[in-house]
């Protein structure tokens, strides 16, 4: 099947909702984050891989997704993680109780998956919407997968997936990876860039297609994040499936990536934020340094206006209740 013949279309068998991305590649949205399935070689499911593990409590939905494609009792050859943020590994513990399979992540992501280090805290001051404002509540604690997790270190090679390569795309997290199939230029980008404005609840709910930089509230190194987008754009992908939002392809994708690369500092990087002027620093042992939270004058002025409004309303209310002399 030619890639141009594949259209984004939701399938709804037996209460499931999923979509086809490309030959041998399918995706499913779980509230506001996507998981993907890759079949190696052909689509018969003899050797397939799960990319990311969605939100906590979604293991049954992911299992049913796989069984609808490949039959009851199927299990993946492995689980590949683009990175370890809570919305990409939430159902991992549950899935590993069902499937005794290996899990792979980039070696720089291992501290957060082996219990050695928490992620830097989310930054709710970056603006852009309610999701950003609520991000202080998102968990950033390390997950400890023990001997279930193995690292990918040799650039490019994915065990059991010879047609695909992994690409290190740091910035959003230290060891974030993307996956690329060069034959037809299919890219699974993780959160290196996304195709919705993830900071906004309205955009998340409506799933309006808009090629954007990585989710601002979790991105800890904006220089590295820009370099990662430049790297992925240079691959000239034909189809991109991202951690958040609908797949994008063809001219829409290429034009969006070109615009993002040339305007990254103004359209992707927030005006204020903890990691804007100084990144968090991390190595193979985990986080080594977290910059202080700066003061965001916009938030202060907004809060002051709200307080002033409440005070004015209180004064007016008390005046109305005062008996006439």
Beta strands, then each sheet from edge to edge (+ up, - down):
strand 1: 10-11
strand 2: 18-22
strand 3: 25-30
strand 4: 33-39
strand 5: 48-51
strand 6: 78-80
strand 7: 102-106
strand 8: 149-152
strand 9: 164-168
strand 10: 177-181
strand 11: 186-190
strand 12: 193-194
strand 13: 212-213
strand 14: 239-242
strand 15: 248-249
strand 16: 281-283
strand 17: 286-289
sheet 1: 1+ 2- 3+ 4- 5+ 6+ 7+ 8+
sheet 2: 9+ 10- 11+ 14+ 15-
sheet 3: 12+ 13-
sheet 4: 16+ 17-
end
